[in-house]
Amino acid sequence: MTANNTFIPVFLASWLQLIAPDNCFEEFFVNFNFFHMPCAKILISKCLGYGIICGSCIVKVPQILKIFKAKSGDGISLTSVTLELVAISASWAYGRGKNFPFSSYGEALFLAIQTTMIAFLVLYYSGQTTKGITYVSTYVACMAFLLSPQAPGSLLALLQGGNMILVSVSKLIQAVANYRNSSTGQLSVITVYMLFLGSVARIFTSVQETGDSMVIATFCLSSVFNGIIAAQFIYYWQSHPAVSNNNALSKKIA
């Protein structure tokens, strides 16, 4: 069976069109013009985008497992996690509302689920299960509205515009917490570095697929602050948080 006058099976052609849409499929797989630069950029962007989405499905799993193993969320700022969740959710709602390609924002869906789990676990292991359930329920209700047709476009744009501030503040709060504890606590090095690399790659894909200045600026800032936290892992690699600092942080979160 053929597709588009090629020897590529129809079922495979439909998948290839996800990364080489429209005329780019013809350029690559019909004309075999692999040096068509505009299409090459689209192909790279699509591959990076879907690669980021695949990675996002597991990017925070090491962090979740680390909390489970320690039975503690010590060293993790709930305020930082919440601000990060708001920023992720704003990107998700904005991308969906603007009908951007799923490859340009899809990771926000999976990051939101995992970040919500982290917030719940921080509350759960600090003895605040009821607050954790309320936290998750409130978040689900808010997202149900933001993803619905009733959500005003102006509100989604406002949330996306505020993302630059939210990303900066959330990462700075975590960086300051690391500095005060002289340790990265229960933060996962795998998660932090995957987030850093993903945000850097997203700068390129956002330029190619959305051209939206707010989205591009948000990922630029995210890369900078994720890089700061990644650097702290190197600086505090051999450090261990003092017990008093952990207890103080737990009380502060509670």
FIKOLZA-1660 file (N, C-alpha, C; in steps of 0.1 Angstrom, whole numbers, plus 5000, padded with zeros to 4 digits):
% residues 254
   i   px   py   pz ch aa at
   1 5009 4988 5000  A  M  N
   1 5000 5000 5000  A  M CA
   1 5009 5012 5000  A  M  C
   2 5005 5023 4993  A  T  N
   2 5013 5035 4992  A  T CA
   2 5006 5047 4997  A  T  C
   3 5013 5058 4998  A  A  N
   3 5006 5070 5003  A  A CA
   3 5014 5082 4996  A  A  C
   4 5006 5091 4990  A  N  N
   4 5011 5103 4984  A  N CA
   4 5022 5099 4974  A  N  C
   5 5020 5089 4966  A  N  N
   5 5029 5085 4955  A  N CA
   5 5043 5081 4961  A  N  C
   6 5043 5076 4973  A  T  N
   6 5056 5071 4979  A  T CA
   6 5054 5056 4982  A  T  C
   7 5064 5050 4986  A  F  N
   7 5064 5036 4990  A  F CA
   7 5061 5035 5005  A  F  C
   8 5057 5046 5011  A  I  N
   8 5055 5046 5026  A  I CA
   8 5041 5041 5028  A  I  C
   9 5039 5031 5037  A  P  N
   9 5025 5027 5040  A  P CA
   9 5017 5038 5046  A  P  C
  10 5004 5037 5043  A  V  N
  10 4995 5048 5048  A  V CA
  10 4995 5051 5063  A  V  C
  11 4995 5040 5071  A  F  N
  11 4995 5042 5085  A  F CA
  11 5008 5049 5090  A  F  C
  12 5019 5046 5083  A  L  N
  12 5032 5053 5087  A  L CA
  12 5032 5067 5082  A  L  C
  13 5026 5069 5070  A  A  N
  13 5026 5083 5065  A  A CA
  13 5018 5092 5074  A  A  C
  14 5007 5087 5080  A  S  N
  14 4999 5096 5089  A  S CA
  14 5007 5100 5101  A  S  C
  15 5016 5091 5106  A  W  N
  15 5025 5095 5117  A  W CA
  15 5036 5104 5113  A  W  C
  16 5041 5102 5101  A  L  N
  16 5052 5111 5096  A  L CA
  16 5047 5125 5094  A  L  C
  17 5034 5126 5091  A  Q  N
  17 5028 5140 5088  A  Q CA
  17 5027 5148 5101  A  Q  C
  18 5028 5141 5113  A  L  N
  18 5029 5148 5125  A  L CA
  18 5041 5157 5127  A  L  C
  19 5052 5152 5121  A  I  N
  19 5065 5159 5122  A  I CA
  19 5069 5166 5109  A  I  C
  20 5062 5162 5098  A  A  N
  20 5065 5169 5086  A  A CA
  20 5051 5172 5079  A  A  C
  21 5044 5182 5084  A  P  N
  21 5031 5185 5079  A  P CA
  21 5031 5192 5066  A  P  C
  22 5019 5192 5059  A  D  N
  22 5016 5199 5047  A  D CA
  22 5027 5196 5036  A  D  C
  23 5032 5206 5030  A  N  N
  23 5041 5204 5019  A  N CA
  23 5055 5198 5023  A  N  C
  24 5058 5199 5036  A  C  N
  24 5071 5193 5040  A  C CA
  24 5071 5178 5039  A  C  C
  25 5059 5171 5040  A  F  N
  25 5059 5157 5038  A  F CA
  25 5063 5154 5024  A  F  C
  26 5058 5162 5014  A  E  N
  26 5061 5160 5000  A  E CA
  26 5075 5163 4997  A  E  C
  27 5081 5173 5003  A  E  N
  27 5095 5177 5001  A  E CA
  27 5104 5166 5005  A  E  C
  28 5101 5160 5017  A  F  N
  28 5110 5150 5023  A  F CA
  28 5108 5136 5017  A  F  C
  29 5095 5132 5016  A  F  N
  29 5092 5118 5014  A  F CA
  29 5087 5115 5000  A  F  C
  30 5085 5126 4992  A  V  N
  30 5081 5124 4978  A  V CA
  30 5093 5129 4969  A  V  C
  31 5097 5141 4971  A  N  N
  31 5108 5146 4963  A  N CA
  31 5122 5143 4969  A  N  C
  32 5122 5138 4981  A  F  N
  32 5135 5134 4988  A  F CA
  32 5144 5146 4989  A  F  C
  33 5139 5158 4991  A  N  N
  33 5146 5170 4992  A  N CA
  33 5149 5172 5007  A  N  C
  34 5159 5166 5013  A  F  N
  34 5162 5166 5027  A  F CA
  34 5169 5179 5031  A  F  C
  35 5173 5187 5021  A  F  N
  35 5180 5200 5024  A  F CA
  35 5171 5212 5023  A  F  C
  36 5158 5210 5023  A  H  N
  36 5149 5221 5022  A  H CA
  36 5149 5227 5036  A  H  C
  37 5156 5239 5038  A  M  N
  37 5158 5244 5051  A  M CA
  37 5145 5248 5059  A  M  C
  38 5135 5255 5053  A  P  N
  38 5123 5258 5060  A  P CA
  38 5117 5246 5066  A  P  C
  39 5116 5235 5058  A  C  N
  39 5110 5222 5063  A  C CA
  39 5119 5215 5073  A  C  C
  40 5132 5217 5071  A  A  N
  40 5141 5211 5081  A  A CA
  40 5139 5217 5094  A  A  C
  41 5137 5230 5095  A  K  N
  41 5135 5236 5108  A  K CA
  41 5122 5232 5114  A  K  C
  42 5112 5230 5106  A  I  N
  42 5099 5225 5111  A  I CA
  42 5100 5211 5116  A  I  C
  43 5108 5202 5109  A  L  N
  43 5110 5189 5113  A  L CA
  43 5117 5188 5126  A  L  C
  44 5128 5196 5128  A  I  N
  44 5135 5196 5140  A  I CA
  44 5127 5201 5152  A  I  C
  45 5119 5211 5149  A  S  N
  45 5110 5217 5159  A  S CA
  45 5100 5207 5164  A  S  C
  46 5094 5200 5154  A  K  N
  46 5083 5190 5157  A  K CA
  46 5089 5178 5165  A  K  C
  47 5101 5174 5161  A  C  N
  47 5107 5163 5168  A  C CA
  47 5111 5167 5182  A  C  C
  48 5116 5179 5184  A  L  N
  48 5120 5184 5197  A  L CA
  48 5107 5185 5206  A  L  C
  49 5096 5190 5199  A  G  N
  49 5084 5192 5207  A  G CA
  49 5078 5179 5212  A  G  C
  50 5077 5170 5203  A  Y  N
  50 5071 5157 5207  A  Y CA
  50 5081 5149 5217  A  Y  C
  51 5094 5152 5215  A  G  N
  51 5104 5146 5224  A  G CA
  51 5102 5151 5238  A  G  C
  52 5100 5165 5239  A  I  N
  52 5098 5171 5252  A  I CA
  52 5085 5166 5258  A  I  C
  53 5075 5164 5250  A  I  N
  53 5062 5159 5255  A  I CA
  53 5064 5145 5261  A  I  C
  54 5071 5136 5254  A  C  N
  54 5074 5123 5259  A  C CA
  54 5082 5123 5272  A  C  C
  55 5092 5132 5272  A  G  N
  55 5100 5133 5284  A  G CA
  55 5092 5138 5296  A  G  C
  56 5083 5147 5293  A  S  N
  56 5075 5153 5303  A  S CA
  56 5066 5143 5311  A  S  C
  57 5063 5132 5304  A  C  N
  57 5055 5122 5310  A  C CA
  57 5062 5116 5323  A  C  C
  58 5075 5117 5323  A  I  N
  58 5083 5110 5334  A  I CA
  58 5092 5120 5341  A  I  C
  59 5092 5133 5336  A  V  N
  59 5103 5142 5341  A  V CA
  59 5102 5144 5356  A  V  C
  60 5091 5144 5362  A  K  N
  60 5090 5146 5377  A  K CA
  60 5088 5133 5385  A  K  C
  61 5088 5122 5378  A  V  N
  61 5086 5109 5385  A  V CA
  61 5098 5107 5395  A  V  C
  62 5110 5110 5391  A  P  N
  62 5121 5108 5401  A  P CA
  62 5119 5117 5413  A  P  C
  63 5113 5129 5411  A  Q  N
  63 5110 5138 5423  A  Q CA
  63 5100 5132 5432  A  Q  C
  64 5089 5126 5425  A  I  N
  64 5078 5120 5433  A  I CA
  64 5083 5108 5440  A  I  C
  65 5091 5100 5434  A  L  N
  65 5096 5088 5440  A  L CA
  65 5106 5091 5452  A  L  C
  66 5113 5102 5450  A  K  N
  66 5122 5106 5461  A  K CA
  66 5114 5110 5473  A  K  C
  67 5103 5117 5471  A  I  N
  67 5095 5121 5483  A  I CA
  67 5089 5109 5489  A  I  C
  68 5084 5099 5481  A  F  N
  68 5078 5087 5486  A  F CA
  68 5088 5079 5495  A  F  C
  69 5100 5078 5489  A  K  N
  69 5111 5071 5496  A  K CA
  69 5115 5077 5509  A  K  C
  70 5115 5091 5509  A  A  N
  70 5119 5098 5522  A  A CA
  70 5108 5100 5531  A  A  C
  71 5095 5098 5526  A  K  N
  71 5083 5100 5534  A  K CA
  71 5083 5115 5539  A  K  C
  72 5089 5124 5531  A  S  N
  72 5090 5137 5535  A  S CA
  72 5092 5146 5523  A  S  C
  73 5087 5159 5524  A  G  N
  73 5088 5169 5514  A  G CA
  73 5098 5180 5518  A  G  C
  74 5106 5177 5528  A  D  N
  74 5116 5187 5534  A  D CA
  74 5125 5192 5522  A  D  C
  75 5127 5205 5523  A  G  N
  75 5135 5212 5513  A  G CA
  75 5128 5216 5500  A  G  C
  76 5115 5212 5499  A  I  N
  76 5107 5216 5488  A  I CA
  76 5097 5227 5492  A  I  C
  77 5098 5238 5486  A  S  N
  77 5089 5250 5489  A  S CA
  77 5076 5248 5483  A  S  C
  78 5065 5247 5491  A  L  N
  78 5052 5245 5486  A  L CA
  78 5047 5258 5478  A  L  C
  79 5052 5269 5483  A  T  N
  79 5049 5282 5475  A  T CA
  79 5055 5281 5461  A  T  C
  80 5067 5277 5460  A  S  N
  80 5074 5276 5447  A  S CA
  80 5067 5266 5438  A  S  C
  81 5063 5254 5444  A  V  N
  81 5056 5244 5436  A  V CA
  81 5043 5250 5431  A  V  C
  82 5035 5257 5440  A  T  N
  82 5022 5262 5436  A  T CA
  82 5024 5273 5425  A  T  C
  83 5034 5282 5426  A  L  N
  83 5036 5292 5416  A  L CA
  83 5040 5285 5402  A  L  C
  84 5048 5275 5403  A  E  N
  84 5052 5267 5391  A  E CA
  84 5040 5261 5385  A  E  C
  85 5031 5255 5393  A  L  N
  85 5018 5249 5388  A  L CA
  85 5010 5259 5381  A  L  C
  86 5008 5271 5387  A  V  N
  86 5000 5281 5380  A  V CA
  86 5006 5285 5367  A  V  C
  87 5020 5286 5366  A  A  N
  87 5027 5290 5354  A  A CA
  87 5025 5279 5343  A  A  C
  88 5026 5266 5347  A  I  N
  88 5024 5255 5338  A  I CA
  88 5010 5255 5332  A  I  C
  89 5001 5257 5342  A  S  N
  89 4986 5256 5338  A  S CA
  89 4983 5268 5329  A  S  C
  90 4988 5280 5331  A  A  N
  90 4986 5291 5322  A  A CA
  90 4991 5288 5308  A  A  C
  91 5002 5282 5307  A  S  N
  91 5008 5278 5294  A  S CA
  91 4999 5268 5287  A  S  C
  92 4994 5259 5295  A  W  N
  92 4985 5248 5289  A  W CA
  92 4972 5255 5284  A  W  C
  93 4966 5263 5292  A  A  N
  93 4953 5269 5289  A  A CA
  93 4955 5279 5277  A  A  C
  94 4966 5287 5277  A  Y  N
  94 4968 5296 5267  A  Y CA
  94 4971 5289 5253  A  Y  C
  95 4979 5279 5253  A  G  N
  95 4982 5272 5241  A  G CA
  95 4969 5265 5235  A  G  C
  96 4961 5260 5244  A  R  N
  96 4949 5253 5240  A  R CA
  96 4939 5264 5235  A  R  C
  97 4938 5275 5242  A  G  N
  97 4929 5286 5237  A  G CA
  97 4933 5292 5224  A  G  C
  98 4946 5293 5221  A  K  N
  98 4951 5299 5209  A  K CA
  98 4952 5289 5198  A  K  C
  99 4948 5277 5200  A  N  N
  99 4949 5266 5190  A  N CA
  99 4963 5264 5185  A  N  C
 100 4973 5266 5193  A  F  N
 100 4986 5262 5189  A  F CA
 100 4988 5247 5187  A  F  C
 101 4997 5243 5179  A  P  N
 101 4999 5228 5177  A  P CA
 101 5002 5222 5191  A  P  C
 102 4997 5210 5193  A  F  N
 102 4999 5203 5206  A  F CA
 102 5014 5201 5209  A  F  C
 103 5022 5200 5198  A  S  N
 103 5036 5198 5200  A  S CA
 103 5043 5210 5206  A  S  C
 104 5036 5221 5207  A  S  N
 104 5042 5234 5212  A  S CA
 104 5039 5236 5227  A  S  C
 105 5029 5229 5232  A  Y  N
 105 5026 5231 5246  A  Y CA
 105 5021 5218 5254  A  Y  C
 106 5021 5207 5247  A  G  N
 106 5015 5195 5253  A  G CA
 106 5022 5190 5266  A  G  C
 107 5035 5193 5268  A  E  N
 107 5041 5189 5280  A  E CA
 107 5035 5195 5292  A  E  C
 108 5028 5206 5291  A  A  N
 108 5022 5213 5302  A  A CA
 108 5011 5204 5309  A  A  C
 109 5004 5196 5301  A  L  N
 109 4994 5187 5306  A  L CA
 109 5000 5177 5316  A  L  C
 110 5011 5171 5312  A  F  N
 110 5017 5161 5320  A  F CA
 110 5025 5167 5332  A  F  C
 111 5031 5178 5329  A  L  N
 111 5038 5185 5340  A  L CA
 111 5028 5190 5351  A  L  C
 112 5017 5194 5347  A  A  N
 112 5006 5198 5356  A  A CA
 112 5002 5187 5365  A  A  C
 113 5000 5175 5359  A  I  N
 113 4996 5164 5367  A  I CA
 113 5006 5160 5378  A  I  C
 114 5019 5159 5373  A  Q  N
 114 5029 5155 5383  A  Q CA
 114 5032 5166 5393  A  Q  C
 115 5031 5179 5389  A  T  N
 115 5034 5190 5399  A  T CA
 115 5023 5190 5410  A  T  C
 116 5010 5187 5405  A  T  N
 116 4999 5186 5415  A  T CA
 116 5002 5175 5425  A  T  C
 117 5007 5163 5420  A  M  N
 117 5010 5152 5429  A  M CA
 117 5021 5156 5439  A  M  C
 118 5031 5164 5435  A  I  N
 118 5041 5168 5444  A  I CA
 118 5036 5177 5455  A  I  C
 119 5027 5186 5451  A  A  N
 119 5021 5195 5461  A  A CA
 119 5013 5187 5471  A  A  C
 120 5005 5178 5466  A  F  N
 120 4997 5170 5475  A  F CA
 120 5006 5162 5485  A  F  C
 121 5017 5156 5479  A  L  N
 121 5026 5148 5488  A  L CA
 121 5033 5157 5499  A  L  C
 122 5037 5169 5495  A  V  N
 122 5043 5178 5505  A  V CA
 122 5033 5180 5516  A  V  C
 123 5020 5183 5513  A  L  N
 123 5010 5185 5523  A  L CA
 123 5007 5172 5531  A  L  C
 124 5006 5161 5524  A  Y  N
 124 5003 5148 5530  A  Y CA
 124 5014 5144 5540  A  Y  C
 125 5026 5145 5536  A  Y  N
 125 5037 5141 5546  A  Y CA
 125 5040 5151 5557  A  Y  C
 126 5033 5163 5556  A  S  N
 126 5034 5172 5567  A  S CA
 126 5022 5171 5576  A  S  C
 127 5014 5161 5573  A  G  N
 127 5002 5158 5582  A  G CA
 127 4990 5167 5578  A  G  C
 128 4989 5171 5566  A  Q  N
 128 4978 5180 5562  A  Q CA
 128 4970 5174 5550  A  Q  C
 129 4965 5162 5552  A  T  N
 129 4959 5154 5541  A  T CA
 129 4946 5162 5536  A  T  C
 130 4938 5167 5545  A  T  N
 130 4926 5174 5541  A  T CA
 130 4929 5186 5533  A  T  C
 131 4940 5194 5537  A  K  N
 131 4944 5205 5529  A  K CA
 131 4949 5201 5515  A  K  C
 132 4955 5189 5515  A  G  N
 132 4960 5183 5502  A  G CA
 132 4949 5180 5492  A  G  C
 133 4938 5174 5498  A  I  N
 133 4926 5171 5490  A  I CA
 133 4919 5183 5485  A  I  C
 134 4918 5193 5494  A  T  N
 134 4912 5206 5490  A  T CA
 134 4920 5213 5479  A  T  C
 135 4934 5212 5480  A  Y  N
 135 4943 5218 5471  A  Y CA
 135 4940 5212 5457  A  Y  C
 136 4940 5199 5456  A  V  N
 136 4938 5192 5443  A  V CA
 136 4925 5195 5437  A  V  C
 137 4914 5195 5446  A  S  N
 137 4901 5197 5441  A  S CA
 137 4899 5211 5435  A  S  C
 138 4905 5221 5442  A  T  N
 138 4904 5235 5437  A  T CA
 138 4911 5236 5424  A  T  C
 139 4923 5230 5423  A  Y  N
 139 4930 5231 5410  A  Y CA
 139 4922 5225 5399  A  Y  C
 140 4916 5213 5401  A  V  N
 140 4909 5206 5390  A  V CA
 140 4897 5215 5386  A  V  C
 141 4890 5221 5395  A  A  N
 141 4879 5230 5392  A  A CA
 141 4883 5242 5384  A  A  C
 142 4895 5248 5388  A  C  N
 142 4900 5260 5380  A  C CA
 142 4904 5256 5366  A  C  C
 143 4910 5245 5364  A  M  N
 143 4914 5240 5351  A  M CA
 143 4902 5237 5342  A  M  C
 144 4892 5231 5348  A  A  N
 144 4880 5228 5341  A  A CA
 144 4874 5240 5334  A  A  C
 145 4875 5252 5342  A  F  N
 145 4870 5264 5336  A  F CA
 145 4879 5270 5326  A  F  C
 146 4892 5270 5329  A  L  N
 146 4902 5276 5319  A  L CA
 146 4903 5269 5306  A  L  C
 147 4900 5256 5306  A  L  N
 147 4901 5248 5294  A  L CA
 147 4887 5248 5286  A  L  C
 148 4877 5254 5292  A  S  N
 148 4864 5254 5286  A  S CA
 148 4862 5266 5277  A  S  C
 149 4852 5265 5268  A  P  N
 149 4850 5276 5258  A  P CA
 149 4845 5289 5266  A  P  C
 150 4841 5288 5278  A  Q  N
 150 4837 5300 5286  A  Q CA
 150 4848 5308 5291  A  Q  C
 151 4860 5303 5290  A  A  N
 151 4872 5311 5295  A  A CA
 151 4875 5322 5285  A  A  C
 152 4875 5335 5290  A  P  N
 152 4877 5346 5281  A  P CA
 152 4892 5346 5276  A  P  C
 153 4893 5349 5263  A  G  N
 153 4907 5350 5258  A  G CA
 153 4916 5360 5265  A  G  C
 154 4910 5371 5269  A  S  N
 154 4917 5381 5276  A  S CA
 154 4923 5376 5289  A  S  C
 155 4915 5367 5296  A  L  N
 155 4920 5361 5309  A  L CA
 155 4932 5352 5306  A  L  C
 156 4931 5344 5295  A  L  N
 156 4942 5335 5292  A  L CA
 156 4954 5343 5288  A  L  C
 157 4953 5354 5281  A  A  N
 157 4964 5362 5277  A  A CA
 157 4970 5368 5290  A  A  C
 158 4962 5372 5299  A  L  N
 158 4967 5378 5312  A  L CA
 158 4975 5368 5320  A  L  C
 159 4970 5356 5320  A  L  N
 159 4977 5345 5328  A  L CA
 159 4990 5342 5321  A  L  C
 160 4990 5342 5308  A  Q  N
 160 5003 5339 5301  A  Q CA
 160 5013 5350 5303  A  Q  C
 161 5008 5363 5303  A  G  N
 161 5016 5374 5305  A  G CA
 161 5023 5374 5319  A  G  C
 162 5015 5369 5329  A  G  N
 162 5020 5369 5342  A  G CA
 162 5029 5357 5344  A  G  C
 163 5030 5348 5334  A  N  N
 163 5039 5337 5336  A  N CA
 163 5053 5341 5338  A  N  C
 164 5058 5351 5331  A  M  N
 164 5072 5355 5333  A  M CA
 164 5075 5359 5347  A  M  C
 165 5065 5365 5354  A  I  N
 165 5067 5369 5368  A  I CA
 165 5067 5356 5376  A  I  C
 166 5057 5347 5374  A  L  N
 166 5055 5335 5382  A  L CA
 166 5067 5326 5381  A  L  C
 167 5072 5324 5368  A  V  N
 167 5083 5315 5366  A  V CA
 167 5095 5321 5374  A  V  C
 168 5098 5334 5373  A  S  N
 168 5109 5340 5380  A  S CA
 168 5108 5338 5395  A  S  C
 169 5096 5342 5400  A  V  N
 169 5094 5341 5415  A  V CA
 169 5095 5327 5420  A  V  C
 170 5088 5318 5413  A  S  N
 170 5088 5304 5418  A  S CA
 170 5102 5298 5419  A  S  C
 171 5110 5300 5409  A  K  N
 171 5123 5295 5408  A  K CA
 171 5132 5302 5418  A  K  C
 172 5131 5315 5420  A  L  N
 172 5139 5322 5430  A  L CA
 172 5136 5318 5444  A  L  C
 173 5123 5315 5447  A  I  N
 173 5119 5310 5460  A  I CA
 173 5127 5297 5463  A  I  C
 174 5127 5288 5453  A  Q  N
 174 5133 5275 5455  A  Q CA
 174 5149 5277 5456  A  Q  C
 175 5154 5286 5448  A  A  N
 175 5168 5288 5448  A  A CA
 175 5173 5294 5462  A  A  C
 176 5164 5303 5467  A  V  N
 176 5167 5309 5480  A  V CA
 176 5166 5299 5491  A  V  C
 177 5156 5290 5490  A  A  N
 177 5154 5279 5500  A  A CA
 177 5167 5270 5500  A  A  C
 178 5172 5267 5488  A  N  N
 178 5184 5259 5487  A  N CA
 178 5196 5266 5494  A  N  C
 179 5197 5279 5491  A  Y  N
 179 5208 5287 5497  A  Y CA
 179 5207 5287 5512  A  Y  C
 180 5195 5289 5517  A  R  N
 180 5194 5290 5532  A  R CA
 180 5197 5277 5539  A  R  C
 181 5193 5266 5532  A  N  N
 181 5195 5252 5537  A  N CA
 181 5209 5247 5534  A  N  C
 182 5216 5254 5525  A  S  N
 182 5230 5250 5520  A  S CA
 182 5228 5235 5515  A  S  C
 183 5217 5233 5509  A  S  N
 183 5214 5219 5503  A  S CA
 183 5202 5220 5494  A  S  C
 184 5201 5211 5485  A  T  N
 184 5190 5210 5476  A  T CA
 184 5179 5201 5481  A  T  C
 185 5181 5196 5493  A  G  N
 185 5170 5188 5500  A  G CA
 185 5165 5176 5492  A  G  C
 186 5152 5175 5491  A  Q  N
 186 5146 5164 5484  A  Q CA
 186 5144 5166 5469  A  Q  C
 187 5150 5177 5464  A  L  N
 187 5149 5180 5450  A  L CA
 187 5156 5169 5442  A  L  C
 188 5151 5165 5431  A  S  N
 188 5157 5154 5423  A  S CA
 188 5166 5161 5412  A  S  C
 189 5178 5157 5411  A  V  N
 189 5188 5162 5402  A  V CA
 189 5183 5159 5387  A  V  C
 190 5178 5147 5385  A  I  N
 190 5173 5142 5372  A  I CA
 190 5162 5152 5368  A  I  C
 191 5152 5154 5376  A  T  N
 191 5141 5163 5373  A  T CA
 191 5145 5177 5370  A  T  C
 192 5154 5182 5378  A  V  N
 192 5159 5196 5376  A  V CA
 192 5166 5198 5363  A  V  C
 193 5175 5188 5359  A  Y  N
 193 5182 5190 5347  A  Y CA
 193 5174 5187 5335  A  Y  C
 194 5164 5178 5336  A  M  N
 194 5155 5176 5325  A  M CA
 194 5146 5188 5322  A  M  C
 195 5142 5195 5333  A  L  N
 195 5134 5207 5331  A  L CA
 195 5143 5218 5325  A  L  C
 196 5155 5219 5329  A  F  N
 196 5164 5229 5323  A  F CA
 196 5166 5227 5308  A  F  C
 197 5169 5214 5304  A  L  N
 197 5171 5212 5290  A  L CA
 197 5159 5213 5282  A  L  C
 198 5147 5209 5288  A  G  N
 198 5135 5211 5281  A  G CA
 198 5131 5225 5279  A  G  C
 199 5134 5234 5288  A  S  N
 199 5130 5248 5287  A  S CA
 199 5139 5255 5276  A  S  C
 200 5152 5250 5275  A  V  N
 200 5161 5256 5265  A  V CA
 200 5156 5251 5251  A  V  C
 201 5152 5239 5250  A  A  N
 201 5147 5234 5237  A  A CA
 201 5134 5241 5233  A  A  C
 202 5126 5244 5243  A  R  N
 202 5113 5250 5240  A  R CA
 202 5114 5265 5234  A  R  C
 203 5126 5271 5237  A  I  N
 203 5128 5284 5231  A  I CA
 203 5127 5283 5215  A  I  C
 204 5135 5273 5210  A  F  N
 204 5135 5271 5196  A  F CA
 204 5121 5267 5190  A  F  C
 205 5115 5257 5197  A  T  N
 205 5102 5252 5192  A  T CA
 205 5091 5263 5192  A  T  C
 206 5092 5272 5203  A  S  N
 206 5082 5283 5204  A  S CA
 206 5084 5293 5192  A  S  C
 207 5097 5296 5189  A  V  N
 207 5099 5305 5178  A  V CA
 207 5094 5299 5165  A  V  C
 208 5096 5286 5163  A  Q  N
 208 5092 5280 5150  A  Q CA
 208 5077 5278 5149  A  Q  C
 209 5070 5274 5160  A  E  N
 209 5056 5269 5159  A  E CA
 209 5046 5279 5164  A  E  C
 210 5050 5289 5172  A  T  N
 210 5040 5299 5177  A  T CA
 210 5043 5313 5173  A  T  C
 211 5056 5317 5174  A  G  N
 211 5060 5330 5171  A  G CA
 211 5054 5340 5181  A  G  C
 212 5049 5335 5192  A  D  N
 212 5043 5343 5203  A  D CA
 212 5054 5348 5212  A  D  C
 213 5056 5361 5213  A  S  N
 213 5067 5367 5221  A  S CA
 213 5065 5364 5236  A  S  C
 214 5053 5364 5241  A  M  N
 214 5051 5361 5255  A  M CA
 214 5056 5347 5258  A  M  C
 215 5053 5337 5250  A  V  N
 215 5056 5323 5252  A  V CA
 215 5072 5322 5251  A  V  C
 216 5078 5328 5241  A  I  N
 216 5092 5327 5239  A  I CA
 216 5099 5334 5251  A  I  C
 217 5095 5345 5256  A  A  N
 217 5101 5352 5267  A  A CA
 217 5100 5344 5280  A  A  C
 218 5089 5337 5282  A  T  N
 218 5087 5329 5293  A  T CA
 218 5097 5317 5294  A  T  C
 219 5099 5311 5282  A  F  N
 219 5108 5300 5282  A  F CA
 219 5123 5304 5284  A  F  C
 220 5126 5317 5279  A  C  N
 220 5139 5322 5281  A  C CA
 220 5142 5324 5296  A  C  C
 221 5132 5330 5303  A  L  N
 221 5134 5332 5317  A  L CA
 221 5134 5319 5325  A  L  C
 222 5126 5309 5320  A  S  N
 222 5126 5296 5327  A  S CA
 222 5139 5289 5325  A  S  C
 223 5146 5291 5314  A  S  N
 223 5159 5285 5312  A  S CA
 223 5169 5291 5321  A  S  C
 224 5169 5304 5323  A  V  N
 224 5178 5310 5332  A  V CA
 224 5177 5305 5346  A  V  C
 225 5165 5305 5351  A  F  N
 225 5163 5302 5365  A  F CA
 225 5164 5287 5368  A  F  C
 226 5160 5279 5358  A  N  N
 226 5162 5264 5359  A  N CA
 226 5177 5262 5359  A  N  C
 227 5185 5270 5352  A  G  N
 227 5199 5268 5351  A  G CA
 227 5206 5272 5365  A  G  C
 228 5200 5282 5372  A  I  N
 228 5205 5286 5385  A  I CA
 228 5204 5274 5395  A  I  C
 229 5192 5268 5395  A  I  N
 229 5189 5257 5404  A  I CA
 229 5198 5245 5400  A  I  C
 230 5200 5243 5387  A  A  N
 230 5208 5232 5382  A  A CA
 230 5223 5234 5387  A  A  C
 231 5227 5247 5387  A  A  N
 231 5241 5250 5392  A  A CA
 231 5242 5248 5406  A  A  C
 232 5231 5250 5414  A  Q  N
 232 5232 5247 5428  A  Q CA
 232 5234 5233 5432  A  Q  C
 233 5229 5224 5423  A  F  N
 233 5232 5209 5426  A  F CA
 233 5247 5207 5425  A  F  C
 234 5254 5213 5416  A  I  N
 234 5269 5212 5416  A  I CA
 234 5275 5218 5428  A  I  C
 235 5271 5230 5432  A  Y  N
 235 5277 5237 5443  A  Y CA
 235 5274 5230 5456  A  Y  C
 236 5262 5224 5458  A  Y  N
 236 5259 5218 5471  A  Y CA
 236 5259 5203 5470  A  Y  C
 237 5267 5197 5461  A  W  N
 237 5266 5183 5458  A  W CA
 237 5269 5175 5471  A  W  C
 238 5279 5179 5478  A  Q  N
 238 5284 5171 5490  A  Q CA
 238 5277 5176 5503  A  Q  C
 239 5268 5186 5502  A  S  N
 239 5262 5192 5514  A  S CA
 239 5250 5184 5518  A  S  C
 240 5247 5184 5531  A  H  N
 240 5235 5178 5537  A  H CA
 240 5228 5188 5546  A  H  C
 241 5215 5189 5544  A  P  N
 241 5208 5199 5552  A  P CA
 241 5208 5197 5567  A  P  C
 242 5209 5207 5575  A  A  N
 242 5209 5206 5589  A  A CA
 242 5195 5202 5594  A  A  C
 243 5195 5194 5604  A  V  N
 243 5182 5189 5609  A  V CA
 243 5173 5201 5613  A  V  C
 244 5179 5211 5620  A  S  N
 244 5171 5223 5624  A  S CA
 244 5165 5230 5612  A  S  C
 245 5172 5231 5601  A  N  N
 245 5167 5237 5589  A  N CA
 245 5155 5230 5584  A  N  C
 246 5156 5217 5583  A  N  N
 246 5145 5209 5578  A  N CA
 246 5133 5210 5587  A  N  C
 247 5135 5210 5600  A  N  N
 247 5123 5212 5609  A  N CA
 247 5117 5225 5608  A  N  C
 248 5126 5235 5606  A  A  N
 248 5120 5249 5605  A  A CA
 248 5112 5250 5592  A  A  C
 249 5117 5244 5581  A  L  N
 249 5110 5245 5568  A  L CA
 249 5097 5238 5569  A  L  C
 250 5097 5226 5576  A  S  N
 250 5084 5218 5577  A  S CA
 250 5074 5227 5584  A  S  C
 251 5078 5234 5595  A  K  N
 251 5069 5242 5603  A  K CA
 251 5064 5253 5594  A  K  C
 252 5073 5259 5586  A  K  N
 252 5069 5270 5578  A  K CA
 252 5058 5266 5568  A  K  C
 253 5061 5254 5562  A  I  N
 253 5051 5249 5552  A  I CA
 253 5038 5246 5559  A  I  C
 254 5038 5240 5571  A  A  N
 254 5026 5236 5578  A  A CA
 254 5019 5249 5582  A  A  C
% end
